[in-house]
């Protein structure tokens, strides 16, 4: 049976603060209805840009690189 978008949940893994101390980006993990991690999303708060990857380290490295 194919799962729909409504069957997935986002859970906050880490929040990144910018130089001013405000939240700059949020790292989520996408979890299906039985708790299996499907991947991770890095959401830049001010621009609304979202990057997805199955490897959390890639997204953390991307944030620190920029």
mmCIF file of the N, C-alpha and C atoms, coordinates in Angstrom:
data_MODEL
# 
_entry.id   MODEL 
# 
loop_
_atom_site.group_PDB 
_atom_site.id 
_atom_site.type_symbol 
_atom_site.label_atom_id 
_atom_site.label_alt_id 
_atom_site.label_comp_id 
_atom_site.label_asym_id 
_atom_site.label_entity_id 
_atom_site.label_seq_id 
_atom_site.pdbx_PDB_ins_code 
_atom_site.Cartn_x 
_atom_site.Cartn_y 
_atom_site.Cartn_z 
_atom_site.occupancy 
_atom_site.B_iso_or_equiv 
_atom_site.pdbx_formal_charge 
_atom_site.auth_seq_id 
_atom_site.auth_comp_id 
_atom_site.auth_asym_id 
_atom_site.auth_atom_id 
_atom_site.pdbx_PDB_model_num 
ATOM 1   N N  . UNK A 1 1  ? 0.847  -1.180 0.000  1.00 0.00 ? 1  UNK A N  1 
ATOM 2   C CA . UNK A 1 1  ? 0.000  0.000  0.000  1.00 0.00 ? 1  UNK A CA 1 
ATOM 3   C C  . UNK A 1 1  ? 0.893  1.245  0.000  1.00 0.00 ? 1  UNK A C  1 
ATOM 4   N N  . UNK A 1 2  ? 0.579  2.181  -0.832 1.00 0.00 ? 2  UNK A N  1 
ATOM 5   C CA . UNK A 1 2  ? 1.362  3.403  -0.942 1.00 0.00 ? 2  UNK A CA 1 
ATOM 6   C C  . UNK A 1 2  ? 0.990  4.372  0.177  1.00 0.00 ? 2  UNK A C  1 
ATOM 7   N N  . UNK A 1 3  ? 2.017  4.941  0.808  1.00 0.00 ? 3  UNK A N  1 
ATOM 8   C CA . UNK A 1 3  ? 1.783  5.886  1.899  1.00 0.00 ? 3  UNK A CA 1 
ATOM 9   C C  . UNK A 1 3  ? 1.653  7.291  1.335  1.00 0.00 ? 3  UNK A C  1 
ATOM 10  N N  . UNK A 1 4  ? 0.796  8.081  1.912  1.00 0.00 ? 4  UNK A N  1 
ATOM 11  C CA . UNK A 1 4  ? 0.605  9.458  1.492  1.00 0.00 ? 4  UNK A CA 1 
ATOM 12  C C  . UNK A 1 4  ? 1.398  10.423 2.347  1.00 0.00 ? 4  UNK A C  1 
ATOM 13  N N  . UNK A 1 5  ? 1.433  11.667 1.916  1.00 0.00 ? 5  UNK A N  1 
ATOM 14  C CA . UNK A 1 5  ? 2.169  12.703 2.635  1.00 0.00 ? 5  UNK A CA 1 
ATOM 15  C C  . UNK A 1 5  ? 1.642  12.870 4.052  1.00 0.00 ? 5  UNK A C  1 
ATOM 16  N N  . UNK A 1 6  ? 0.352  12.653 4.236  1.00 0.00 ? 6  UNK A N  1 
ATOM 17  C CA . UNK A 1 6  ? -0.229 12.839 5.559  1.00 0.00 ? 6  UNK A CA 1 
ATOM 18  C C  . UNK A 1 6  ? 0.237  11.769 6.552  1.00 0.00 ? 6  UNK A C  1 
ATOM 19  N N  . UNK A 1 7  ? 0.834  10.687 6.064  1.00 0.00 ? 7  UNK A N  1 
ATOM 20  C CA . UNK A 1 7  ? 1.342  9.637  6.933  1.00 0.00 ? 7  UNK A CA 1 
ATOM 21  C C  . UNK A 1 7  ? 2.741  9.946  7.463  1.00 0.00 ? 7  UNK A C  1 
ATOM 22  N N  . UNK A 1 8  ? 3.367  11.034 6.981  1.00 0.00 ? 8  UNK A N  1 
ATOM 23  C CA . UNK A 1 8  ? 4.704  11.401 7.423  1.00 0.00 ? 8  UNK A CA 1 
ATOM 24  C C  . UNK A 1 8  ? 4.625  12.520 8.452  1.00 0.00 ? 8  UNK A C  1 
ATOM 25  N N  . UNK A 1 9  ? 5.597  12.529 9.338  1.00 0.00 ? 9  UNK A N  1 
ATOM 26  C CA . UNK A 1 9  ? 5.648  13.535 10.392 1.00 0.00 ? 9  UNK A CA 1 
ATOM 27  C C  . UNK A 1 9  ? 7.057  14.109 10.434 1.00 0.00 ? 9  UNK A C  1 
ATOM 28  N N  . UNK A 1 10 ? 7.165  15.386 10.727 1.00 0.00 ? 10 UNK A N  1 
ATOM 29  C CA . UNK A 1 10 ? 8.470  16.028 10.867 1.00 0.00 ? 10 UNK A CA 1 
ATOM 30  C C  . UNK A 1 10 ? 8.761  16.242 12.346 1.00 0.00 ? 10 UNK A C  1 
ATOM 31  N N  . UNK A 1 11 ? 9.959  15.850 12.739 1.00 0.00 ? 11 UNK A N  1 
ATOM 32  C CA . UNK A 1 11 ? 10.394 16.032 14.127 1.00 0.00 ? 11 UNK A CA 1 
ATOM 33  C C  . UNK A 1 11 ? 11.664 16.868 14.125 1.00 0.00 ? 11 UNK A C  1 
ATOM 34  N N  . UNK A 1 12 ? 11.718 17.857 14.998 1.00 0.00 ? 12 UNK A N  1 
ATOM 35  C CA . UNK A 1 12 ? 12.884 18.733 15.075 1.00 0.00 ? 12 UNK A CA 1 
ATOM 36  C C  . UNK A 1 12 ? 14.060 17.954 15.656 1.00 0.00 ? 12 UNK A C  1 
ATOM 37  N N  . UNK A 1 13 ? 15.197 18.026 14.946 1.00 0.00 ? 13 UNK A N  1 
ATOM 38  C CA . UNK A 1 13 ? 16.423 17.385 15.398 1.00 0.00 ? 13 UNK A CA 1 
ATOM 39  C C  . UNK A 1 13 ? 17.352 18.426 16.003 1.00 0.00 ? 13 UNK A C  1 
ATOM 40  N N  . UNK A 1 14 ? 17.479 19.572 15.320 1.00 0.00 ? 14 UNK A N  1 
ATOM 41  C CA . UNK A 1 14 ? 18.412 20.607 15.764 1.00 0.00 ? 14 UNK A CA 1 
ATOM 42  C C  . UNK A 1 14 ? 17.955 21.957 15.226 1.00 0.00 ? 14 UNK A C  1 
ATOM 43  N N  . UNK A 1 15 ? 18.221 22.996 16.000 1.00 0.00 ? 15 UNK A N  1 
ATOM 44  C CA . UNK A 1 15 ? 17.957 24.371 15.561 1.00 0.00 ? 15 UNK A CA 1 
ATOM 45  C C  . UNK A 1 15 ? 19.285 25.102 15.534 1.00 0.00 ? 15 UNK A C  1 
ATOM 46  N N  . UNK A 1 16 ? 19.518 25.856 14.450 1.00 0.00 ? 16 UNK A N  1 
ATOM 47  C CA . UNK A 1 16 ? 20.757 26.607 14.289 1.00 0.00 ? 16 UNK A CA 1 
ATOM 48  C C  . UNK A 1 16 ? 20.468 28.087 14.485 1.00 0.00 ? 16 UNK A C  1 
ATOM 49  N N  . UNK A 1 17 ? 21.298 28.749 15.287 1.00 0.00 ? 17 UNK A N  1 
ATOM 50  C CA . UNK A 1 17 ? 21.143 30.183 15.540 1.00 0.00 ? 17 UNK A CA 1 
ATOM 51  C C  . UNK A 1 17 ? 22.150 30.959 14.696 1.00 0.00 ? 17 UNK A C  1 
ATOM 52  N N  . UNK A 1 18 ? 21.706 32.092 14.172 1.00 0.00 ? 18 UNK A N  1 
ATOM 53  C CA . UNK A 1 18 ? 22.578 32.974 13.415 1.00 0.00 ? 18 UNK A CA 1 
ATOM 54  C C  . UNK A 1 18 ? 23.399 33.846 14.344 1.00 0.00 ? 18 UNK A C  1 
ATOM 55  N N  . UNK A 1 19 ? 24.184 34.758 13.774 1.00 0.00 ? 19 UNK A N  1 
ATOM 56  C CA . UNK A 1 19 ? 25.051 35.629 14.585 1.00 0.00 ? 19 UNK A CA 1 
ATOM 57  C C  . UNK A 1 19 ? 24.287 36.482 15.598 1.00 0.00 ? 19 UNK A C  1 
ATOM 58  N N  . UNK A 1 20 ? 23.064 36.864 15.278 1.00 0.00 ? 20 UNK A N  1 
ATOM 59  C CA . UNK A 1 20 ? 22.276 37.707 16.176 1.00 0.00 ? 20 UNK A CA 1 
ATOM 60  C C  . UNK A 1 20 ? 21.568 36.898 17.263 1.00 0.00 ? 20 UNK A C  1 
ATOM 61  N N  . UNK A 1 21 ? 21.683 35.573 17.198 1.00 0.00 ? 21 UNK A N  1 
ATOM 62  C CA . UNK A 1 21 ? 21.043 34.729 18.199 1.00 0.00 ? 21 UNK A CA 1 
ATOM 63  C C  . UNK A 1 21 ? 19.668 34.227 17.812 1.00 0.00 ? 21 UNK A C  1 
ATOM 64  N N  . UNK A 1 22 ? 19.114 34.734 16.707 1.00 0.00 ? 22 UNK A N  1 
ATOM 65  C CA . UNK A 1 22 ? 17.801 34.276 16.247 1.00 0.00 ? 22 UNK A CA 1 
ATOM 66  C C  . UNK A 1 22 ? 17.939 32.947 15.508 1.00 0.00 ? 22 UNK A C  1 
ATOM 67  N N  . UNK A 1 23 ? 16.892 32.147 15.512 1.00 0.00 ? 23 UNK A N  1 
ATOM 68  C CA . UNK A 1 23 ? 16.916 30.867 14.807 1.00 0.00 ? 23 UNK A CA 1 
ATOM 69  C C  . UNK A 1 23 ? 17.044 31.133 13.314 1.00 0.00 ? 23 UNK A C  1 
ATOM 70  N N  . UNK A 1 24 ? 18.082 30.561 12.731 1.00 0.00 ? 24 UNK A N  1 
ATOM 71  C CA . UNK A 1 24 ? 18.400 30.764 11.321 1.00 0.00 ? 24 UNK A CA 1 
ATOM 72  C C  . UNK A 1 24 ? 17.921 29.590 10.468 1.00 0.00 ? 24 UNK A C  1 
ATOM 73  N N  . UNK A 1 25 ? 18.028 28.371 11.016 1.00 0.00 ? 25 UNK A N  1 
ATOM 74  C CA . UNK A 1 25 ? 17.639 27.170 10.278 1.00 0.00 ? 25 UNK A CA 1 
ATOM 75  C C  . UNK A 1 25 ? 17.194 26.098 11.262 1.00 0.00 ? 25 UNK A C  1 
ATOM 76  N N  . UNK A 1 26 ? 16.350 25.204 10.761 1.00 0.00 ? 26 UNK A N  1 
ATOM 77  C CA . UNK A 1 26 ? 15.844 24.097 11.565 1.00 0.00 ? 26 UNK A CA 1 
ATOM 78  C C  . UNK A 1 26 ? 16.083 22.809 10.791 1.00 0.00 ? 26 UNK A C  1 
ATOM 79  N N  . UNK A 1 27 ? 16.616 21.819 11.474 1.00 0.00 ? 27 UNK A N  1 
ATOM 80  C CA . UNK A 1 27 ? 16.854 20.515 10.879 1.00 0.00 ? 27 UNK A CA 1 
ATOM 81  C C  . UNK A 1 27 ? 15.784 19.555 11.387 1.00 0.00 ? 27 UNK A C  1 
ATOM 82  N N  . UNK A 1 28 ? 15.015 19.009 10.456 1.00 0.00 ? 28 UNK A N  1 
ATOM 83  C CA . UNK A 1 28 ? 13.942 18.074 10.787 1.00 0.00 ? 28 UNK A CA 1 
ATOM 84  C C  . UNK A 1 28 ? 14.318 16.679 10.317 1.00 0.00 ? 28 UNK A C  1 
ATOM 85  N N  . UNK A 1 29 ? 13.709 15.675 10.938 1.00 0.00 ? 29 UNK A N  1 
ATOM 86  C CA . UNK A 1 29 ? 13.756 14.348 10.338 1.00 0.00 ? 29 UNK A CA 1 
ATOM 87  C C  . UNK A 1 29 ? 12.326 13.980 9.990  1.00 0.00 ? 29 UNK A C  1 
ATOM 88  N N  . UNK A 1 30 ? 12.173 13.375 8.812  1.00 0.00 ? 30 UNK A N  1 
ATOM 89  C CA . UNK A 1 30 ? 10.862 12.913 8.381  1.00 0.00 ? 30 UNK A CA 1 
ATOM 90  C C  . UNK A 1 30 ? 10.702 11.475 8.823  1.00 0.00 ? 30 UNK A C  1 
ATOM 91  N N  . UNK A 1 31 ? 9.618  11.205 9.519  1.00 0.00 ? 31 UNK A N  1 
ATOM 92  C CA . UNK A 1 31 ? 9.354  9.889  10.078 1.00 0.00 ? 31 UNK A CA 1 
ATOM 93  C C  . UNK A 1 31 ? 8.024  9.388  9.534  1.00 0.00 ? 31 UNK A C  1 
ATOM 94  N N  . UNK A 1 32 ? 7.984  8.120  9.143  1.00 0.00 ? 32 UNK A N  1 
ATOM 95  C CA . UNK A 1 32 ? 6.706  7.574  8.672  1.00 0.00 ? 32 UNK A CA 1 
ATOM 96  C C  . UNK A 1 32 ? 5.841  7.165  9.863  1.00 0.00 ? 32 UNK A C  1 
ATOM 97  N N  . UNK A 1 33 ? 4.692  6.604  9.582  1.00 0.00 ? 33 UNK A N  1 
ATOM 98  C CA . UNK A 1 33 ? 3.712  6.319  10.636 1.00 0.00 ? 33 UNK A CA 1 
ATOM 99  C C  . UNK A 1 33 ? 4.164  5.255  11.635 1.00 0.00 ? 33 UNK A C  1 
ATOM 100 N N  . UNK A 1 34 ? 5.193  4.484  11.303 1.00 0.00 ? 34 UNK A N  1 
ATOM 101 C CA . UNK A 1 34 ? 5.677  3.473  12.248 1.00 0.00 ? 34 UNK A CA 1 
ATOM 102 C C  . UNK A 1 34 ? 7.014  3.855  12.874 1.00 0.00 ? 34 UNK A C  1 
ATOM 103 N N  . UNK A 1 35 ? 7.481  5.089  12.615 1.00 0.00 ? 35 UNK A N  1 
ATOM 104 C CA . UNK A 1 35 ? 8.675  5.601  13.272 1.00 0.00 ? 35 UNK A CA 1 
ATOM 105 C C  . UNK A 1 35 ? 9.978  5.431  12.510 1.00 0.00 ? 35 UNK A C  1 
ATOM 106 N N  . UNK A 1 36 ? 9.925  5.005  11.249 1.00 0.00 ? 36 UNK A N  1 
ATOM 107 C CA . UNK A 1 36 ? 11.133 4.835  10.447 1.00 0.00 ? 36 UNK A CA 1 
ATOM 108 C C  . UNK A 1 36 ? 11.525 6.181  9.852  1.00 0.00 ? 36 UNK A C  1 
ATOM 109 N N  . UNK A 1 37 ? 12.788 6.577  10.001 1.00 0.00 ? 37 UNK A N  1 
ATOM 110 C CA . UNK A 1 37 ? 13.277 7.838  9.456  1.00 0.00 ? 37 UNK A CA 1 
ATOM 111 C C  . UNK A 1 37 ? 13.448 7.708  7.947  1.00 0.00 ? 37 UNK A C  1 
ATOM 112 N N  . UNK A 1 38 ? 12.776 8.566  7.197  1.00 0.00 ? 38 UNK A N  1 
ATOM 113 C CA . UNK A 1 38 ? 12.832 8.537  5.744  1.00 0.00 ? 38 UNK A CA 1 
ATOM 114 C C  . UNK A 1 38 ? 13.927 9.441  5.194  1.00 0.00 ? 38 UNK A C  1 
ATOM 115 N N  . UNK A 1 39 ? 14.275 10.452 5.937  1.00 0.00 ? 39 UNK A N  1 
ATOM 116 C CA . UNK A 1 39 ? 15.297 11.402 5.508  1.00 0.00 ? 39 UNK A CA 1 
ATOM 117 C C  . UNK A 1 39 ? 15.246 12.632 6.388  1.00 0.00 ? 39 UNK A C  1 
ATOM 118 N N  . UNK A 1 40 ? 16.032 13.632 5.994  1.00 0.00 ? 40 UNK A N  1 
ATOM 119 C CA . UNK A 1 40 ? 16.146 14.849 6.785  1.00 0.00 ? 40 UNK A CA 1 
ATOM 120 C C  . UNK A 1 40 ? 15.901 16.067 5.905  1.00 0.00 ? 40 UNK A C  1 
ATOM 121 N N  . UNK A 1 41 ? 15.417 17.138 6.509  1.00 0.00 ? 41 UNK A N  1 
ATOM 122 C CA . UNK A 1 41 ? 15.155 18.394 5.802  1.00 0.00 ? 41 UNK A CA 1 
ATOM 123 C C  . UNK A 1 41 ? 15.789 19.532 6.585  1.00 0.00 ? 41 UNK A C  1 
ATOM 124 N N  . UNK A 1 42 ? 16.561 20.348 5.889  1.00 0.00 ? 42 UNK A N  1 
ATOM 125 C CA . UNK A 1 42 ? 17.130 21.560 6.467  1.00 0.00 ? 42 UNK A CA 1 
ATOM 126 C C  . UNK A 1 42 ? 16.312 22.730 5.942  1.00 0.00 ? 42 UNK A C  1 
ATOM 127 N N  . UNK A 1 43 ? 15.631 23.417 6.840  1.00 0.00 ? 43 UNK A N  1 
ATOM 128 C CA . UNK A 1 43 ? 14.745 24.529 6.470  1.00 0.00 ? 43 UNK A CA 1 
ATOM 129 C C  . UNK A 1 43 ? 15.371 25.836 6.937  1.00 0.00 ? 43 UNK A C  1 
ATOM 130 N N  . UNK A 1 44 ? 15.710 26.690 5.963  1.00 0.00 ? 44 UNK A N  1 
ATOM 131 C CA . UNK A 1 44 ? 16.217 28.030 6.291  1.00 0.00 ? 44 UNK A CA 1 
ATOM 132 C C  . UNK A 1 44 ? 15.007 28.925 6.580  1.00 0.00 ? 44 UNK A C  1 
ATOM 133 N N  . UNK A 1 45 ? 14.920 29.425 7.797  1.00 0.00 ? 45 UNK A N  1 
ATOM 134 C CA . UNK A 1 45 ? 13.724 30.117 8.279  1.00 0.00 ? 45 UNK A CA 1 
ATOM 135 C C  . UNK A 1 45 ? 13.404 31.380 7.477  1.00 0.00 ? 45 UNK A C  1 
ATOM 136 N N  . UNK A 1 46 ? 14.387 32.239 7.273  1.00 0.00 ? 46 UNK A N  1 
ATOM 137 C CA . UNK A 1 46 ? 14.104 33.539 6.673  1.00 0.00 ? 46 UNK A CA 1 
ATOM 138 C C  . UNK A 1 46 ? 13.851 33.468 5.170  1.00 0.00 ? 46 UNK A C  1 
ATOM 139 N N  . UNK A 1 47 ? 14.514 32.567 4.466  1.00 0.00 ? 47 UNK A N  1 
ATOM 140 C CA . UNK A 1 47 ? 14.322 32.479 3.018  1.00 0.00 ? 47 UNK A CA 1 
ATOM 141 C C  . UNK A 1 47 ? 13.262 31.458 2.638  1.00 0.00 ? 47 UNK A C  1 
ATOM 142 N N  . UNK A 1 48 ? 12.992 30.514 3.513  1.00 0.00 ? 48 UNK A N  1 
ATOM 143 C CA . UNK A 1 48 ? 12.011 29.476 3.210  1.00 0.00 ? 48 UNK A CA 1 
ATOM 144 C C  . UNK A 1 48 ? 12.577 28.323 2.400  1.00 0.00 ? 48 UNK A C  1 
ATOM 145 N N  . UNK A 1 49 ? 13.863 28.358 2.081  1.00 0.00 ? 49 UNK A N  1 
ATOM 146 C CA . UNK A 1 49 ? 14.505 27.304 1.305  1.00 0.00 ? 49 UNK A CA 1 
ATOM 147 C C  . UNK A 1 49 ? 14.566 26.029 2.140  1.00 0.00 ? 49 UNK A C  1 
ATOM 148 N N  . UNK A 1 50 ? 14.251 24.901 1.501  1.00 0.00 ? 50 UNK A N  1 
ATOM 149 C CA . UNK A 1 50 ? 14.319 23.608 2.171  1.00 0.00 ? 50 UNK A CA 1 
ATOM 150 C C  . UNK A 1 50 ? 15.173 22.664 1.349  1.00 0.00 ? 50 UNK A C  1 
ATOM 151 N N  . UNK A 1 51 ? 16.142 22.037 1.998  1.00 0.00 ? 51 UNK A N  1 
ATOM 152 C CA . UNK A 1 51 ? 17.007 21.056 1.358  1.00 0.00 ? 51 UNK A CA 1 
ATOM 153 C C  . UNK A 1 51 ? 16.737 19.702 1.998  1.00 0.00 ? 51 UNK A C  1 
ATOM 154 N N  . UNK A 1 52 ? 16.647 18.673 1.186  1.00 0.00 ? 52 UNK A N  1 
ATOM 155 C CA . UNK A 1 52 ? 16.379 17.330 1.696  1.00 0.00 ? 52 UNK A CA 1 
ATOM 156 C C  . UNK A 1 52 ? 17.531 16.400 1.350  1.00 0.00 ? 52 UNK A C  1 
ATOM 157 N N  . UNK A 1 53 ? 17.806 15.472 2.262  1.00 0.00 ? 53 UNK A N  1 
ATOM 158 C CA . UNK A 1 53 ? 18.833 14.473 2.027  1.00 0.00 ? 53 UNK A CA 1 
ATOM 159 C C  . UNK A 1 53 ? 18.605 13.335 3.007  1.00 0.00 ? 53 UNK A C  1 
ATOM 160 N N  . UNK A 1 54 ? 19.041 12.143 2.636  1.00 0.00 ? 54 UNK A N  1 
ATOM 161 C CA . UNK A 1 54 ? 18.904 10.999 3.531  1.00 0.00 ? 54 UNK A CA 1 
ATOM 162 C C  . UNK A 1 54 ? 20.017 10.960 4.574  1.00 0.00 ? 54 UNK A C  1 
ATOM 163 N N  . UNK A 1 55 ? 21.083 11.735 4.349  1.00 0.00 ? 55 UNK A N  1 
ATOM 164 C CA . UNK A 1 55 ? 22.220 11.759 5.265  1.00 0.00 ? 55 UNK A CA 1 
ATOM 165 C C  . UNK A 1 55 ? 22.228 13.070 6.048  1.00 0.00 ? 55 UNK A C  1 
ATOM 166 N N  . UNK A 1 56 ? 22.088 12.983 7.360  1.00 0.00 ? 56 UNK A N  1 
ATOM 167 C CA . UNK A 1 56 ? 22.030 14.173 8.209  1.00 0.00 ? 56 UNK A CA 1 
ATOM 168 C C  . UNK A 1 56 ? 23.335 14.965 8.157  1.00 0.00 ? 56 UNK A C  1 
ATOM 169 N N  . UNK A 1 57 ? 24.465 14.268 8.048  1.00 0.00 ? 57 UNK A N  1 
ATOM 170 C CA . UNK A 1 57 ? 25.765 14.944 8.036  1.00 0.00 ? 57 UNK A CA 1 
ATOM 171 C C  . UNK A 1 57 ? 25.935 15.859 6.828  1.00 0.00 ? 57 UNK A C  1 
ATOM 172 N N  . UNK A 1 58 ? 25.370 15.488 5.702  1.00 0.00 ? 58 UNK A N  1 
ATOM 173 C CA . UNK A 1 58 ? 25.442 16.321 4.501  1.00 0.00 ? 58 UNK A CA 1 
ATOM 174 C C  . UNK A 1 58 ? 24.737 17.655 4.747  1.00 0.00 ? 58 UNK A C  1 
ATOM 175 N N  . UNK A 1 59 ? 23.581 17.627 5.384  1.00 0.00 ? 59 UNK A N  1 
ATOM 176 C CA . UNK A 1 59 ? 22.835 18.866 5.632  1.00 0.00 ? 59 UNK A CA 1 
ATOM 177 C C  . UNK A 1 59 ? 23.516 19.732 6.699  1.00 0.00 ? 59 UNK A C  1 
ATOM 178 N N  . UNK A 1 60 ? 24.062 19.117 7.719  1.00 0.00 ? 60 UNK A N  1 
ATOM 179 C CA . UNK A 1 60 ? 24.789 19.880 8.744  1.00 0.00 ? 60 UNK A CA 1 
ATOM 180 C C  . UNK A 1 60 ? 26.013 20.544 8.130  1.00 0.00 ? 60 UNK A C  1 
ATOM 181 N N  . UNK A 1 61 ? 26.729 19.803 7.298  1.00 0.00 ? 61 UNK A N  1 
ATOM 182 C CA . UNK A 1 61 ? 27.896 20.370 6.614  1.00 0.00 ? 61 UNK A CA 1 
ATOM 183 C C  . UNK A 1 61 ? 27.479 21.524 5.696  1.00 0.00 ? 61 UNK A C  1 
ATOM 184 N N  . UNK A 1 62 ? 26.370 21.372 5.002  1.00 0.00 ? 62 UNK A N  1 
ATOM 185 C CA . UNK A 1 62 ? 25.871 22.435 4.109  1.00 0.00 ? 62 UNK A CA 1 
ATOM 186 C C  . UNK A 1 62 ? 25.571 23.700 4.902  1.00 0.00 ? 62 UNK A C  1 
ATOM 187 N N  . UNK A 1 63 ? 24.960 23.561 6.069  1.00 0.00 ? 63 UNK A N  1 
ATOM 188 C CA . UNK A 1 63 ? 24.635 24.735 6.885  1.00 0.00 ? 63 UNK A CA 1 
ATOM 189 C C  . UNK A 1 63 ? 25.919 25.445 7.340  1.00 0.00 ? 63 UNK A C  1 
ATOM 190 N N  . UNK A 1 64 ? 26.881 24.695 7.841  1.00 0.00 ? 64 UNK A N  1 
ATOM 191 C CA . UNK A 1 64 ? 28.105 25.298 8.353  1.00 0.00 ? 64 UNK A CA 1 
ATOM 192 C C  . UNK A 1 64 ? 28.967 25.883 7.240  1.00 0.00 ? 64 UNK A C  1 
ATOM 193 N N  . UNK A 1 65 ? 28.826 25.353 6.036  1.00 0.00 ? 65 UNK A N  1 
ATOM 194 C CA . UNK A 1 65 ? 29.589 25.855 4.891  1.00 0.00 ? 65 UNK A CA 1 
ATOM 195 C C  . UNK A 1 65 ? 29.070 27.216 4.436  1.00 0.00 ? 65 UNK A C  1 
ATOM 196 N N  . UNK A 1 66 ? 27.805 27.469 4.611  1.00 0.00 ? 66 UNK A N  1 
ATOM 197 C CA . UNK A 1 66 ? 27.193 28.723 4.128  1.00 0.00 ? 66 UNK A CA 1 
ATOM 198 C C  . UNK A 1 66 ? 27.147 29.765 5.181  1.00 0.00 ? 66 UNK A C  1 
# 
